[in-house]
Amino acid sequence: MTGSQATVVPSRKVEGHRLVPSDKIPMAANGTEIGVSGETTLQMVIGEKELATECLVTEIMFGLDWLKGNECIWNFGQRTSVFTSFQ
């Protein structure tokens, strides 16, 4: 569980699915917009139930593990990120 405004999946997970334009603009925890490529419906299997789930499609969303591993420094006031491992 994430508490996200919407179900968001990376584009690599929806190859072969119908992608339709979206006017939805989800917001990240820091208040910035998350760009979406479109929307699709995926069949999610939970136990023995199969659920049609509307999903917003993004290019990438970095996890905390990746951000920590690449020494990311977030400046929420200036809405910037610095990846010190790339310098």
N, CA, C and O of each residue as an XYZ file, in Angstrom:
348
protein
N       0.839     -1.179      0.000
C       0.000      0.000      0.000
C       0.889      1.248      0.000
O       1.891      1.311      0.711
N       0.504      2.232     -0.805
C       1.318      3.441     -0.895
C       0.579      4.699     -0.495
O       1.209      5.693     -0.135
N      -0.735      4.680     -0.549
C      -1.482      5.905     -0.318
C      -1.506      6.792     -1.547
O      -1.921      7.948     -1.469
N      -1.066      6.267     -2.684
C      -1.046      7.030     -3.925
C      -2.453      7.425     -4.336
O      -3.419      6.731     -4.019
N      -2.566      8.550     -5.050
C      -3.857      9.024     -5.553
C      -4.458      8.072     -6.566
O      -5.680      8.000     -6.694
N      -3.638      7.353     -7.277
C      -4.093      6.467     -8.342
C      -3.126      5.307     -8.465
O      -2.001      5.372     -7.971
N      -3.563      4.251     -9.121
C      -2.670      3.141     -9.409
C      -1.779      3.569    -10.567
O      -2.269      3.964    -11.624
N      -0.470      3.488    -10.362
C       0.499      3.949    -11.341
C       1.412      2.779    -11.695
O       1.921      2.093    -10.808
N       1.618      2.554    -12.991
C       2.499      1.481    -13.441
C       3.499      2.034    -14.449
O       3.195      2.981    -15.175
N       4.697      1.443    -14.496
C       5.673      1.887    -15.496
C       5.285      1.398    -16.879
O       4.635      0.362    -17.018
N       5.681      2.142    -17.903
C       5.294      1.825    -19.279
C       5.757      0.434    -19.707
O       5.086     -0.199    -20.521
N       6.865     -0.055    -19.193
C       7.358     -1.379    -19.588
C       6.422     -2.503    -19.165
O       6.491     -3.605    -19.709
N       5.546     -2.233    -18.195
C       4.605     -3.250    -17.718
C       3.310     -3.305    -18.517
O       2.484     -4.189    -18.292
N       3.121     -2.374    -19.446
C       1.855     -2.337    -20.192
C       2.045     -2.584    -21.693
O       1.141     -2.320    -22.486
N       3.208     -3.086    -22.075
C       3.447     -3.371    -23.493
C       2.378     -4.336    -23.993
O       2.103     -5.351    -23.355
N       1.778     -4.015    -25.139
C       0.744     -4.843    -25.720
C      -0.663     -4.501    -25.250
O      -1.637     -5.042    -25.772
N      -0.782     -3.607    -24.266
C      -2.095     -3.173    -23.788
C      -2.484     -1.868    -24.480
O      -1.622     -1.090    -24.888
N      -3.766     -1.644    -24.603
C      -4.278     -0.421    -25.222
C      -4.026      0.757    -24.285
O      -4.453      0.738    -23.130
N      -3.340      1.772    -24.777
C      -3.051      2.980    -24.008
C      -3.887      4.120    -24.563
O      -3.847      4.394    -25.763
N      -4.640      4.783    -23.705
C      -5.472      5.907    -24.141
C      -4.971      7.181    -23.471
O      -4.423      7.120    -22.371
N      -5.148      8.333    -24.115
C      -4.714      9.598    -23.511
C      -5.400      9.828    -22.161
O      -6.511      9.354    -21.924
N      -4.718     10.560    -21.291
C      -5.259     10.848    -19.969
C      -5.121     12.331    -19.651
O      -4.109     12.955    -19.967
N      -6.151     12.884    -19.022
C      -6.058     14.265    -18.550
C      -5.814     14.314    -17.043
O      -5.823     15.387    -16.439
N      -5.595     13.142    -16.440
C      -5.319     13.073    -15.002
C      -3.873     13.462    -14.744
O      -2.971     13.083    -15.491
N      -3.664     14.223    -13.679
C      -2.315     14.662    -13.315
C      -2.080     14.331    -11.843
O      -2.418     15.124    -10.964
N      -1.501     13.160    -11.577
C      -1.230     12.822    -10.175
C      -0.108     13.685     -9.619
O       0.746     14.172    -10.360
N      -0.123     13.864     -8.321
C       0.885     14.683     -7.656
C       1.782     13.796     -6.792
O       1.310     12.864     -6.140
N       3.065     14.095     -6.799
C       4.012     13.405     -5.928
C       3.887     13.949     -4.505
O       3.240     14.971     -4.276
N       4.500     13.269     -3.574
C       4.443     13.683     -2.170
C       4.999     15.092     -1.966
O       4.593     15.790     -1.036
N       5.926     15.512     -2.831
C       6.510     16.850     -2.680
C       5.717     17.925     -3.416
O       6.152     19.074     -3.484
N       4.547     17.559     -3.973
C       3.690     18.535     -4.633
C       3.939     18.727     -6.113
O       3.246     19.517     -6.754
N       4.907     18.027     -6.672
C       5.167     18.157     -8.107
C       4.275     17.195     -8.890
O       3.829     16.173     -8.369
N       4.028     17.543    -10.140
C       3.209     16.702    -11.004
C       4.000     15.492    -11.480
O       5.196     15.586    -11.753
N       3.316     14.355    -11.577
C       3.911     13.149    -12.136
C       3.406     13.042    -13.568
O       2.201     12.932    -13.797
N       4.309     13.074    -14.516
C       3.924     12.980    -15.915
C       3.388     11.597    -16.248
O       3.956     10.592    -15.821
N       2.312     11.539    -16.997
C       1.757     10.249    -17.408
C       1.736     10.153    -18.931
O       1.550     11.149    -19.631
N       1.929      8.938    -19.422
C       1.885      8.673    -20.863
C       0.469      8.395    -21.323
O       0.153      8.546    -22.503
N      -0.386      7.988    -20.394
C      -1.766      7.662    -20.709
C      -2.363      6.773    -19.639
O      -1.844      6.677    -18.527
N      -3.475      6.117    -19.994
C      -4.164      5.206    -19.082
C      -4.396      3.874    -19.774
O      -4.485      3.804    -21.000
N      -4.490      2.831    -18.986
C      -4.843      1.514    -19.492
C      -5.562      0.758    -18.392
O      -5.574      1.184    -17.237
N      -6.152     -0.348    -18.750
C      -6.784     -1.225    -17.769
C      -6.029     -2.539    -17.758
O      -5.860     -3.182    -18.794
N      -5.572     -2.937    -16.567
C      -4.857     -4.203    -16.395
C      -5.692     -5.142    -15.548
O      -6.465     -4.700    -14.698
N      -5.540     -6.421    -15.776
C      -6.192     -7.426    -14.946
C      -5.244     -7.777    -13.799
O      -4.174     -8.344    -14.023
N      -5.636     -7.441    -12.586
C      -4.839     -7.736    -11.397
C      -5.392     -8.996    -10.754
O      -6.606     -9.145    -10.610
N      -4.509     -9.896    -10.370
C      -4.927    -11.127     -9.710
C      -4.506    -11.049     -8.249
O      -3.325    -10.917     -7.928
N      -5.505    -11.134     -7.372
C      -5.272    -11.123     -5.931
C      -5.915    -12.384     -5.378
O      -7.140    -12.504     -5.331
N      -5.079    -13.317     -4.961
C      -5.608    -14.609     -4.536
C      -6.264    -15.282     -5.720
O      -5.618    -15.513     -6.742
N      -7.546    -15.601     -5.593
C      -8.282    -16.228     -6.685
C      -9.156    -15.236     -7.441
O      -9.882    -15.624     -8.357
N      -9.095    -13.960     -7.067
C      -9.924    -12.942     -7.719
C      -9.127    -12.216     -8.793
O      -7.943    -11.925     -8.629
N      -9.812    -11.932     -9.900
C      -9.221    -11.149    -10.975
C     -10.005     -9.851    -11.076
O     -11.226     -9.864    -11.236
N      -9.295     -8.730    -10.981
C      -9.933     -7.425    -10.953
C      -9.443     -6.557    -12.098
O      -8.237     -6.442    -12.314
N     -10.365     -5.945    -12.835
C      -9.994     -4.958    -13.846
C      -9.598     -3.689    -13.098
O     -10.382     -3.166    -12.306
N      -8.395     -3.194    -13.343
C      -7.857     -2.056    -12.607
C      -7.391     -0.972    -13.554
O      -6.518     -1.206    -14.390
N      -7.974      0.226    -13.428
C      -7.525      1.358    -14.232
C      -6.189      1.854    -13.691
O      -6.022      2.046    -12.487
N      -5.249      2.057    -14.597
C      -3.896      2.453    -14.199
C      -3.427      3.646    -15.013
O      -3.720      3.753    -16.204
N      -2.712      4.523    -14.372
C      -1.988      5.586    -15.065
C      -0.614      5.037    -15.417
O      -0.014      4.308    -14.627
N      -0.118      5.383    -16.588
C       1.156      4.862    -17.066
C       2.196      5.967    -17.037
O       1.982      7.049    -17.584
N       3.326      5.689    -16.393
C       4.432      6.644    -16.313
C       5.669      6.032    -16.943
O       5.728      4.829    -17.194
N       6.637      6.864    -17.190
C       7.893      6.351    -17.737
C       8.708      5.650    -16.663
O       9.207      4.545    -16.877
N       8.842      6.285    -15.515
C       9.643      5.684    -14.439
C       9.287      6.344    -13.112
O       8.945      7.526    -13.065
N       9.368      5.579    -12.055
C       9.194      6.116    -10.719
C      10.258      5.448     -9.842
O      10.208      4.242     -9.600
N      11.208      6.239     -9.377
C      12.305      5.700     -8.589
C      11.839      5.348     -7.185
O      11.098      6.104     -6.558
N      12.279      4.199     -6.701
C      11.974      3.768     -5.339
C      12.997      4.320     -4.367
O      14.067      4.776     -4.770
N      12.668      4.279     -3.097
C      13.563      4.777     -2.061
C      14.895      4.041     -2.096
O      15.943      4.643     -1.863
N      14.863      2.739     -2.386
C      16.104      1.971     -2.452
C      17.049      2.520     -3.512
O      18.253      2.630     -3.280
N      16.497      2.867     -4.685
C      17.311      3.408     -5.770
C      17.826      4.794     -5.421
O      18.996      5.100     -5.652
N      16.962      5.631     -4.865
C      17.353      6.993     -4.503
C      18.460      6.988     -3.455
O      19.418      7.755     -3.553
N      18.329      6.127     -2.460
C      19.377      6.028     -1.437
C      20.668      5.478     -2.034
O      21.757      5.970     -1.739
N      20.537      4.455     -2.873
C      21.706      3.826     -3.480
C      22.475      4.759     -4.395
O      23.676      4.578     -4.597
N      21.793      5.764     -4.957
C      22.437      6.730     -5.839
C      22.644      8.082     -5.175
O      22.881      9.090     -5.841
N      22.550      8.083     -3.841
C      22.849      9.256     -3.017
C      22.109     10.504     -3.486
O      22.708     11.553     -3.720
N      20.795     10.362     -3.616
C      19.963     11.487     -4.043
C      19.732     12.443     -2.880
O      19.428     12.020     -1.765
N      19.880     13.727     -3.151
C      19.567     14.772     -2.164
C      18.411     15.578     -2.724
O      18.529     16.209     -3.774
N      17.287     15.554     -2.011
C      16.106     16.310     -2.431
C      16.058     17.643     -1.730
O      16.234     17.724     -0.514
N      15.818     18.696     -2.500
C      15.576     20.022     -1.933
C      14.133     20.365     -2.280
O      13.845     20.878     -3.361
N      13.228     20.074     -1.342
C      11.812     20.266     -1.615
C      11.464     21.736     -1.799
O      10.568     22.064     -2.577
N      12.161     22.631     -1.094
C      11.891     24.059     -1.226
C      12.163     24.572     -2.627
O      11.408     25.391     -3.152
N      13.245     24.091     -3.238
C      13.596     24.523     -4.589
C      13.125     23.549     -5.662
O      13.322     23.782     -6.854
N      12.501     22.457     -5.229
C      12.018     21.413     -6.141
C      13.122     20.899     -7.058
O      12.952     20.822     -8.275
N      14.250     20.551     -6.456
C      15.381     20.016     -7.206
C      15.874     18.732     -6.558
O      15.612     18.462     -5.386
N      16.593     17.953     -7.351
C      17.241     16.736     -6.867
C      18.663     16.726     -7.378
O      18.930     17.136     -8.507
N      19.582     16.254     -6.539
C      20.972     16.108     -6.940
C      21.355     14.654     -6.674
O      21.110     14.127     -5.588
N      21.956     14.014     -7.670
C      22.414     12.648     -7.527
C      23.937     12.690     -7.370
O      24.671     12.756     -8.356
N      24.394     12.651     -6.133
C      25.824     12.846     -5.876
C      26.684     11.696     -6.400
O      27.879     11.885     -6.630
N      26.112     10.521     -6.591
C      26.896      9.405     -7.119
C      27.240      9.593     -8.591
O      28.104      8.887     -9.110
N      26.577     10.541     -9.286
C      26.840     10.794    -10.697
C      27.825     11.949    -10.913
O      28.157     12.269    -12.054
N      28.289     12.569     -9.839
C      29.164     13.732     -9.994
C      30.604     13.333     -9.979
O      31.483     14.187    -10.098
